[in-house]
Amino acid sequence: MKASNKCFQWIGFFFLQIQYAATCQAFLPSRNFLRPTATASYLGQSTTTSRSTIPKIKSKTALSGGLFGGNKISGNNNNNNNNEIENQQPSRDSTTPKRVLEIPVQSLKKGGLRFALGLHLIGQQNTPDPGSWRANQSSDTVLDMFFRDNSAMFSVVLEESKIVVDRYGSRPSLPYMLQESVILHKVLDELKELAFGGEGIEEENRLVRLEERDGIEKAREVLPARSA
């Protein structure tokens, strides 16, 4: 009798444990339900926040164009404009040069003379107005000056026995012709200073030594008279 009662107690205890577990399970939220809801809510909030708070940013091309001038790194229209400008510029390959002047020399130091004349031409780029000229060194012995209307250009060429100035462009404009004369008079002034200026400079140390002492003035005669 006692054994039977004890067996019934164990059976009752077992069913009580089952009922307790079922009751607890009823109050616990489902994991499968909780995860999608939390994830969807979080992603929805994140997506909404990112769309509403992140400002629109301009492209790198636009920023670079504003910072660096834009012509070569912006849109196709600007590239087309650059191509048109480059096609309009005269070059040695497209036209036959016209000899403007030449100065015979006994000797010249090409590196030093090119450097001195190059600095001088760079200093003349804004004559008479900003952006009037563009200086360029095309080789170790050639310095170019392009005018802003692209109608013509001139080159200063350092040869073994002479310094020459050649013009390129089939139809140079009147403004170009006037400003070319102004610049070349100043180039001759610079050459005169290099050939004769300064005290205590040995003749063999000068950047240029003329064949004729009045060679610069003879070259000047072919240019229109400079303004007073």
Backbone bond lengths (Angstrom), bond angles and torsions (degrees), N, CA, C in turn:
res aa  C-N    CA-C-N  psi(-1)  N-CA   C-N-CA  omega(-1)  CA-C   N-CA-C  phi
1 M - - - 1.458 - - 1.508 110.37 -
2 K 1.279 114.21 -43.60 1.482 118.13 178.87 1.525 110.96 -64.36
3 A 1.316 117.58 -38.62 1.478 121.21 179.71 1.508 109.86 -65.81
4 S 1.357 116.01 -38.98 1.473 118.92 179.73 1.512 110.70 -64.84
5 N 1.310 117.74 -42.38 1.477 120.85 178.87 1.520 110.94 -63.52
6 K 1.293 116.11 -38.96 1.485 119.31 -179.66 1.515 110.98 -66.82
7 C 1.343 116.38 -34.62 1.479 119.94 178.89 1.511 110.21 -67.29
8 F 1.367 115.22 -42.44 1.465 118.20 177.52 1.529 111.35 -62.70
9 Q 1.343 117.81 -35.73 1.482 120.68 178.56 1.532 110.91 -62.94
10 W 1.366 116.23 -41.79 1.476 119.14 -179.87 1.521 111.26 -67.21
11 I 1.371 115.27 -37.84 1.478 118.10 178.66 1.515 110.32 -65.89
12 G 1.336 116.68 -41.11 1.468 119.85 178.97 1.530 111.45 -64.38
13 F 1.328 115.46 -41.57 1.475 119.59 178.28 1.529 111.60 -62.45
14 F 1.351 116.23 -38.28 1.463 120.88 -179.89 1.528 111.04 -64.34
15 F 1.354 116.57 -46.42 1.479 120.11 178.44 1.526 111.35 -65.05
16 L 1.351 117.66 -33.09 1.465 120.96 178.21 1.528 110.78 -64.74
17 Q 1.349 116.60 -39.63 1.465 120.91 178.09 1.526 111.14 -64.12
18 I 1.367 115.31 -40.43 1.476 119.35 178.68 1.514 110.67 -63.82
19 Q 1.328 117.37 -42.78 1.458 121.21 -179.55 1.526 110.80 -65.64
20 Y 1.318 117.76 -38.65 1.478 121.81 179.42 1.535 111.67 -65.00
21 A 1.319 115.05 -41.88 1.470 119.34 179.16 1.521 111.05 -64.91
22 A 1.345 116.30 -40.31 1.465 119.93 179.45 1.519 111.03 -65.56
23 T 1.326 116.29 -38.36 1.475 120.06 179.37 1.522 111.05 -65.46
24 C 1.324 117.56 -42.66 1.487 121.02 179.22 1.520 111.22 -65.64
25 Q 1.324 116.77 -39.57 1.458 120.81 -179.56 1.527 111.03 -63.24
26 A 1.308 116.28 -32.67 1.468 120.77 -179.09 1.510 111.17 -67.22
27 F 1.339 116.96 -32.33 1.468 120.32 -178.97 1.518 113.52 -87.63
28 L 1.322 119.23 -14.55 1.474 121.36 179.74 1.519 109.79 -84.87
29 P 1.395 118.84 134.72 1.458 120.67 177.60 1.519 110.97 -72.46
30 S 1.291 115.67 150.08 1.462 120.96 -179.68 1.517 110.97 -73.07
31 R 1.341 116.39 136.28 1.463 120.12 178.69 1.520 110.87 -68.01
32 N 1.313 116.01 -38.81 1.457 119.28 -179.51 1.516 111.87 -65.25
33 F 1.295 116.66 -28.99 1.453 120.16 177.59 1.525 110.85 -81.30
34 L 1.318 116.87 -37.46 1.461 120.67 -174.31 1.528 111.47 -69.71
35 R 1.311 119.48 -42.91 1.460 122.18 -174.73 1.518 113.18 -63.41
36 P 1.313 119.89 -52.60 1.465 118.36 -179.97 1.509 112.78 -60.66
37 T 1.361 116.25 -38.69 1.456 118.60 -178.55 1.508 110.96 -64.27
38 A 1.351 117.06 -47.50 1.459 120.13 -179.36 1.513 110.69 -64.82
39 T 1.328 116.70 -41.44 1.456 120.15 -178.90 1.506 110.99 -65.41
40 A 1.318 116.66 -45.73 1.459 119.98 -179.72 1.507 111.02 -62.92
41 S 1.365 116.37 -41.60 1.458 119.72 179.46 1.509 110.71 -64.23
42 Y 1.340 116.92 -42.70 1.464 120.69 -178.00 1.521 110.74 -66.51
43 L 1.322 115.49 -46.02 1.462 118.46 -179.85 1.512 111.56 -65.85
44 G 1.299 116.02 -38.65 1.460 118.20 178.10 1.504 111.89 -62.47
45 Q 1.339 116.76 -42.09 1.461 120.29 178.44 1.508 111.33 -66.55
46 S 1.351 116.01 -41.59 1.453 120.28 179.97 1.519 111.19 -63.82
47 T 1.354 115.91 -44.65 1.458 119.47 -179.05 1.507 111.21 -63.34
48 T 1.341 115.40 -43.79 1.463 118.70 -179.77 1.516 111.03 -63.53
49 T 1.338 116.22 -42.11 1.461 119.61 -179.09 1.514 111.89 -64.22
50 S 1.359 117.11 -44.02 1.452 119.71 -177.40 1.512 111.32 -65.21
51 R 1.320 119.18 -38.07 1.455 121.39 -179.13 1.515 112.48 -70.56
52 S 1.321 116.45 -31.43 1.455 118.70 -174.40 1.516 113.59 -91.06
53 T 1.353 117.22 -23.46 1.461 118.98 -173.32 1.516 114.01 -105.13
54 I 1.354 119.44 -24.13 1.463 120.56 -176.92 1.515 109.31 -81.79
55 P 1.344 119.18 120.08 1.460 121.06 -179.06 1.514 111.06 -74.91
56 K 1.312 115.46 158.68 1.452 120.72 175.54 1.519 109.60 -73.63
57 I 1.334 117.23 138.97 1.463 122.48 -177.74 1.513 108.77 -115.26
58 K 1.309 116.81 134.66 1.456 120.94 178.03 1.516 110.13 -68.41
59 S 1.297 115.29 155.12 1.456 119.81 -178.56 1.517 110.77 -69.96
60 K 1.348 116.04 159.40 1.458 121.35 179.37 1.519 111.55 -63.28
61 T 1.321 115.97 -32.95 1.458 119.02 -179.89 1.513 110.96 -62.41
62 A 1.327 116.26 -42.38 1.461 119.10 -179.63 1.518 111.14 -66.01
63 L 1.332 116.58 -42.25 1.458 119.39 179.29 1.521 110.85 -65.03
64 S 1.327 116.80 -44.20 1.462 119.87 179.68 1.508 111.08 -63.74
65 G 1.333 116.08 -39.22 1.455 118.61 179.69 1.506 111.73 -63.15
66 G 1.374 116.83 -40.62 1.449 118.72 179.55 1.508 112.77 -68.36
67 L 1.320 115.28 -31.52 1.460 119.11 -176.21 1.511 112.24 -81.62
68 F 1.320 116.95 -38.26 1.454 120.66 -172.51 1.523 113.78 -109.80
69 G 1.269 118.60 10.29 1.451 119.78 176.87 1.505 113.77 103.31
70 G 1.338 117.20 -28.09 1.442 120.40 166.65 1.504 117.42 86.03
71 N 1.308 119.91 -17.86 1.454 118.93 -170.60 1.519 113.27 -64.88
72 K 1.329 117.89 -45.17 1.448 119.94 -172.83 1.516 113.05 -92.80
73 I 1.328 118.51 -9.75 1.461 118.15 -174.51 1.512 111.95 -124.81
74 S 1.312 118.37 7.52 1.455 118.93 178.17 1.508 109.69 -101.05
75 G 1.328 116.52 -147.86 1.457 121.14 -169.21 1.505 115.09 -70.32
76 N 1.347 114.73 179.55 1.453 120.72 -177.08 1.512 112.56 -66.48
77 N 1.335 117.07 -30.98 1.456 119.22 -179.61 1.507 111.54 -62.46
78 N 1.346 116.09 -41.98 1.463 119.20 179.07 1.515 111.14 -67.39
79 N 1.336 117.11 -37.06 1.454 119.03 177.79 1.514 111.12 -63.92
80 N 1.340 116.17 -38.63 1.454 119.20 177.97 1.511 111.17 -64.80
81 N 1.349 116.68 -39.35 1.463 119.65 177.85 1.512 111.12 -63.06
82 N 1.345 116.61 -40.03 1.465 119.71 178.49 1.518 111.15 -62.78
83 N 1.345 115.86 -40.95 1.455 118.79 179.92 1.518 111.44 -63.57
84 E 1.352 116.38 -37.45 1.451 119.14 178.95 1.515 111.14 -65.93
85 I 1.348 117.10 -41.61 1.461 120.76 179.86 1.513 110.67 -64.42
86 E 1.373 116.02 -43.90 1.451 118.85 -179.53 1.523 111.32 -64.15
87 N 1.345 117.07 -35.13 1.453 119.64 179.40 1.520 111.58 -69.12
88 Q 1.332 116.57 -27.03 1.453 119.63 -178.87 1.524 111.67 -79.77
89 Q 1.309 118.37 -23.99 1.450 120.27 -176.46 1.529 110.56 -69.15
90 P 1.334 117.22 133.67 1.470 119.60 176.92 1.519 110.37 -69.82
91 S 1.318 115.57 156.02 1.457 121.01 178.18 1.518 109.62 -147.85
92 R 1.335 115.62 166.35 1.466 119.38 179.90 1.524 112.21 -66.14
93 D 1.324 115.82 -27.14 1.455 119.04 -176.56 1.526 112.81 -79.18
94 S 1.330 117.03 -25.18 1.464 119.77 -172.84 1.521 113.62 -96.08
95 T 1.312 118.98 -20.81 1.466 121.04 -177.41 1.523 110.43 -134.91
96 T 1.321 114.77 156.84 1.462 120.99 175.45 1.517 108.86 -85.18
97 P 1.326 118.65 129.16 1.474 119.26 -176.18 1.517 112.17 -71.80
98 K 1.315 113.23 152.15 1.465 121.30 171.96 1.513 107.64 -109.41
99 R 1.313 117.61 124.43 1.456 121.56 179.88 1.526 108.96 -72.25
100 V 1.324 115.98 119.55 1.464 121.50 -179.50 1.520 109.67 -88.66
101 L 1.321 117.34 -48.89 1.462 120.94 178.55 1.513 109.43 -160.18
102 E 1.322 115.75 163.23 1.462 121.36 173.20 1.525 109.56 -149.23
103 I 1.309 114.48 148.30 1.462 121.86 -177.09 1.527 108.09 -127.49
104 P 1.347 119.25 113.16 1.471 120.88 176.85 1.523 110.66 -67.39
105 V 1.334 116.06 141.46 1.462 120.63 -179.18 1.522 109.62 -131.78
106 Q 1.346 114.49 151.39 1.466 119.41 171.59 1.523 110.58 -76.75
107 S 1.318 115.10 -42.47 1.466 120.58 179.82 1.518 109.30 -161.20
108 L 1.298 114.84 159.83 1.474 120.40 174.53 1.521 108.78 -153.53
109 K 1.302 114.23 149.85 1.465 121.48 176.72 1.536 106.47 -98.61
110 K 1.306 115.82 101.28 1.463 120.59 -168.99 1.527 113.03 -58.87
111 G 1.330 116.19 -45.93 1.458 118.29 -177.38 1.516 113.01 -62.94
112 G 1.327 116.34 -49.44 1.463 120.27 -179.12 1.518 112.26 -67.77
113 L 1.338 116.94 -40.34 1.466 120.14 -179.09 1.524 110.78 -68.86
114 R 1.313 116.67 -40.48 1.468 119.46 176.82 1.524 110.90 -60.88
115 F 1.321 116.35 -41.65 1.465 120.32 179.96 1.530 110.84 -64.89
116 A 1.318 116.95 -45.30 1.471 120.79 -178.59 1.521 111.42 -64.75
117 L 1.335 117.15 -46.02 1.460 119.83 179.29 1.525 111.83 -68.98
118 G 1.340 116.45 -33.73 1.458 119.43 177.60 1.515 112.36 -63.01
119 L 1.332 116.35 -44.27 1.467 119.75 176.10 1.523 111.37 -62.33
120 H 1.325 116.10 -39.40 1.467 119.80 179.05 1.526 110.70 -62.73
121 L 1.323 117.83 -45.05 1.462 120.99 -178.95 1.524 111.92 -66.87
122 I 1.317 116.32 -37.19 1.463 119.33 175.75 1.531 110.24 -60.12
123 G 1.328 116.29 -38.73 1.455 120.39 178.50 1.512 113.72 -68.76
124 Q 1.335 117.97 -15.60 1.464 121.91 -179.72 1.529 113.04 -98.79
125 Q 1.319 118.43 3.92 1.463 120.38 -175.23 1.521 113.46 -62.56
126 N 1.301 117.59 -28.06 1.467 121.32 -177.96 1.521 112.60 -101.07
127 T 1.320 117.43 26.49 1.456 122.67 177.93 1.528 109.15 -105.71
128 P 1.339 119.75 123.18 1.471 126.38 1.46 1.528 113.54 -87.83
129 D 1.344 117.34 -12.77 1.459 121.85 -177.63 1.526 109.57 -127.37
130 P 1.332 117.34 158.32 1.469 119.43 177.06 1.530 111.59 -56.44
131 G 1.318 116.10 131.68 1.451 121.04 178.04 1.505 115.08 80.10
132 S 1.338 118.22 13.33 1.466 120.17 -179.20 1.524 111.65 -67.51
133 W 1.331 116.73 -38.27 1.456 121.67 -176.26 1.517 110.16 -127.22
134 R 1.337 115.46 158.97 1.459 121.23 172.35 1.517 108.25 -132.75
135 A 1.322 116.71 117.03 1.459 121.95 -179.93 1.522 110.20 -85.77
136 N 1.330 115.82 146.36 1.458 120.93 -179.66 1.527 109.84 -153.09
137 Q 1.326 115.63 136.18 1.462 120.55 173.94 1.521 108.18 -98.52
138 S 1.320 117.15 110.22 1.461 120.72 -176.04 1.524 112.50 -90.48
139 S 1.343 117.78 -19.06 1.464 120.85 176.10 1.522 108.38 -160.45
140 D 1.325 116.70 -175.91 1.459 120.78 -179.64 1.524 112.67 -68.93
141 T 1.320 117.24 -15.82 1.466 119.69 -176.14 1.525 112.94 -126.86
142 V 1.337 118.42 6.37 1.469 120.96 -175.75 1.522 110.09 -129.91
143 L 1.336 115.45 129.32 1.460 123.27 175.13 1.525 108.40 -119.67
144 D 1.327 115.98 128.21 1.466 121.51 -177.31 1.522 110.67 -107.68
145 M 1.338 115.02 150.98 1.465 121.90 172.15 1.529 107.81 -132.99
146 F 1.344 115.41 116.76 1.462 121.98 179.40 1.526 109.21 -100.01
147 F 1.331 116.78 134.67 1.460 120.47 177.88 1.525 109.15 -90.51
148 R 1.327 116.38 155.47 1.463 120.93 -171.00 1.525 114.16 -67.40
149 D 1.343 118.90 -25.04 1.464 119.21 179.95 1.528 112.64 -87.29
150 N 1.343 116.65 -0.16 1.474 122.72 176.74 1.526 113.48 60.10
151 S 1.318 118.09 18.49 1.465 119.25 179.57 1.526 111.92 -79.46
152 A 1.323 117.05 -24.10 1.470 120.66 -179.21 1.519 109.29 -166.09
153 M 1.322 115.54 171.55 1.464 123.47 176.15 1.514 107.35 -150.59
154 F 1.330 115.95 164.29 1.461 118.69 171.98 1.516 110.21 -132.08
155 S 1.326 114.97 155.09 1.459 121.86 -179.99 1.517 109.70 -125.08
156 V 1.317 115.92 136.64 1.462 122.45 171.60 1.524 106.49 -99.45
157 V 1.324 116.34 118.21 1.462 121.89 -174.65 1.526 109.20 -114.16
158 L 1.323 115.75 127.16 1.465 122.05 179.32 1.528 108.63 -98.62
159 E 1.325 116.06 106.78 1.466 121.20 178.24 1.526 109.67 -104.30
160 E 1.316 115.68 173.62 1.467 120.03 -176.67 1.527 112.28 -62.71
161 S 1.333 117.06 -38.70 1.467 120.28 -172.98 1.525 113.52 -116.44
162 K 1.335 117.64 2.55 1.460 118.74 -178.25 1.527 110.96 -163.88
163 I 1.315 113.14 161.31 1.467 121.41 171.58 1.522 106.75 -112.48
164 V 1.306 118.08 126.40 1.461 120.83 -176.73 1.521 109.53 -124.62
165 V 1.334 114.02 154.81 1.460 121.81 173.56 1.522 107.39 -123.98
166 D 1.319 116.57 121.44 1.462 122.68 178.94 1.521 109.60 -115.11
167 R 1.341 115.00 144.11 1.470 120.92 177.21 1.523 108.76 -108.05
168 Y 1.333 115.34 138.89 1.463 121.81 176.31 1.525 108.36 -121.13
169 G 1.322 114.99 136.57 1.460 120.21 -178.70 1.518 109.56 133.61
170 S 1.326 116.66 124.31 1.463 119.96 -174.85 1.524 112.69 -76.26
171 R 1.318 117.01 -27.68 1.464 119.92 -177.36 1.533 110.29 -135.15
172 P 1.303 118.47 72.59 1.476 119.65 177.74 1.522 110.86 -64.24
173 S 1.304 115.79 138.42 1.466 120.96 -179.02 1.523 110.53 -76.42
174 L 1.330 115.72 163.51 1.466 120.48 177.17 1.531 111.40 -62.12
175 P 1.348 119.24 -44.27 1.475 118.07 175.87 1.527 112.19 -58.20
176 Y 1.345 116.75 -39.10 1.460 118.32 178.26 1.531 110.83 -61.82
177 M 1.330 117.84 -47.87 1.460 121.30 -176.94 1.522 111.16 -59.69
178 L 1.336 116.16 -40.30 1.465 119.60 -179.94 1.528 110.86 -66.93
179 Q 1.336 116.80 -44.74 1.461 119.87 -176.87 1.523 112.17 -76.05
180 E 1.309 118.15 -29.14 1.453 120.50 174.72 1.523 110.44 -60.76
181 S 1.318 116.07 -44.08 1.465 120.24 178.89 1.524 111.26 -60.97
182 V 1.327 116.02 -41.57 1.472 120.06 179.72 1.531 110.14 -61.80
183 I 1.321 116.49 -47.27 1.469 120.47 -178.01 1.521 111.10 -65.71
184 L 1.321 117.81 -42.27 1.468 119.96 -176.91 1.527 112.03 -69.08
185 H 1.311 118.66 -34.04 1.468 120.01 173.09 1.528 110.06 -59.40
186 K 1.318 116.89 -39.60 1.462 120.42 179.59 1.532 111.10 -71.36
187 V 1.336 116.74 -34.28 1.464 119.77 175.73 1.524 110.01 -63.44
188 L 1.323 117.34 -42.01 1.468 120.87 178.06 1.525 110.85 -64.78
189 D 1.327 116.99 -37.51 1.467 119.57 175.83 1.526 110.79 -61.21
190 E 1.334 116.28 -40.89 1.464 120.78 179.89 1.527 110.64 -66.46
191 L 1.331 117.25 -41.74 1.465 120.36 177.86 1.525 111.60 -64.08
192 K 1.311 116.25 -37.80 1.466 120.31 178.43 1.520 110.66 -64.10
193 E 1.304 115.94 -40.77 1.470 120.05 178.36 1.535 110.75 -65.60
194 L 1.312 116.94 -39.59 1.463 120.06 179.52 1.529 111.50 -69.48
195 A 1.326 116.48 -31.49 1.469 120.05 -177.08 1.524 112.52 -83.06
196 F 1.331 116.48 -32.98 1.466 118.34 -172.81 1.529 114.08 -128.46
197 G 1.314 118.01 -17.63 1.463 120.47 -174.30 1.511 113.02 -76.29
198 G 1.310 114.55 166.93 1.460 120.67 178.21 1.513 112.30 81.62
199 E 1.315 115.57 148.31 1.462 121.07 -179.34 1.524 110.20 -108.50
200 G 1.301 114.96 145.74 1.455 120.23 175.86 1.513 114.53 78.29
201 I 1.329 118.23 14.73 1.459 121.07 178.43 1.523 108.95 -95.82
202 E 1.301 116.62 122.72 1.449 120.38 178.21 1.529 110.38 -66.18
203 E 1.316 116.00 145.44 1.460 120.43 -176.18 1.519 111.65 -58.65
204 E 1.304 117.16 -40.34 1.469 120.00 -177.88 1.530 112.75 -72.42
205 N 1.324 116.71 -13.60 1.456 120.43 179.47 1.523 113.39 -93.74
206 R 1.298 117.92 -3.25 1.468 120.20 -178.86 1.520 110.06 -74.15
207 L 1.335 115.16 150.23 1.456 120.39 -178.80 1.522 111.92 -67.43
208 V 1.329 116.88 -28.95 1.458 120.12 178.85 1.525 109.42 -142.94
209 R 1.314 115.87 138.24 1.465 122.47 175.62 1.524 107.44 -124.63
210 L 1.315 116.89 122.44 1.456 122.17 -173.52 1.527 111.46 -80.30
211 E 1.324 114.26 150.36 1.454 120.18 173.60 1.523 110.17 -71.09
212 E 1.310 116.10 -39.58 1.460 122.94 176.94 1.516 108.84 -123.64
213 R 1.298 116.24 137.55 1.464 119.11 -175.60 1.523 111.87 -63.52
214 D 1.326 116.67 -31.38 1.456 119.51 179.46 1.532 111.65 -98.39
215 G 1.319 116.86 21.61 1.456 120.50 -177.87 1.524 113.43 -61.25
216 I 1.323 116.59 -35.99 1.468 119.91 179.79 1.521 110.79 -68.70
217 E 1.330 116.95 -40.85 1.470 120.22 -179.67 1.530 110.56 -69.10
218 K 1.317 117.70 -34.31 1.458 119.83 175.75 1.529 110.83 -64.57
219 A 1.315 115.85 -40.67 1.463 119.32 177.10 1.520 111.52 -65.85
220 R 1.318 116.98 -32.79 1.464 120.96 -179.12 1.525 111.49 -66.92
221 E 1.323 116.82 -26.21 1.453 120.14 -175.85 1.526 112.94 -65.84
222 V 1.303 117.49 -23.93 1.468 119.93 -179.70 1.534 112.07 -80.84
223 L 1.299 116.75 -10.74 1.474 120.71 179.96 1.510 110.46 -90.88
224 P 1.336 117.83 150.91 1.459 119.23 172.15 1.519 110.36 -58.07
225 A 1.329 115.72 149.26 1.463 120.15 -178.44 1.518 109.94 -57.53
226 R 1.311 116.05 135.84 1.452 120.31 -179.57 1.508 109.34 -76.18
227 S 1.317 116.71 151.20 1.450 120.88 179.23 1.508 110.88 -69.87
228 A 1.334 116.34 147.38 1.455 121.67 -177.94 1.511 110.80 -68.84
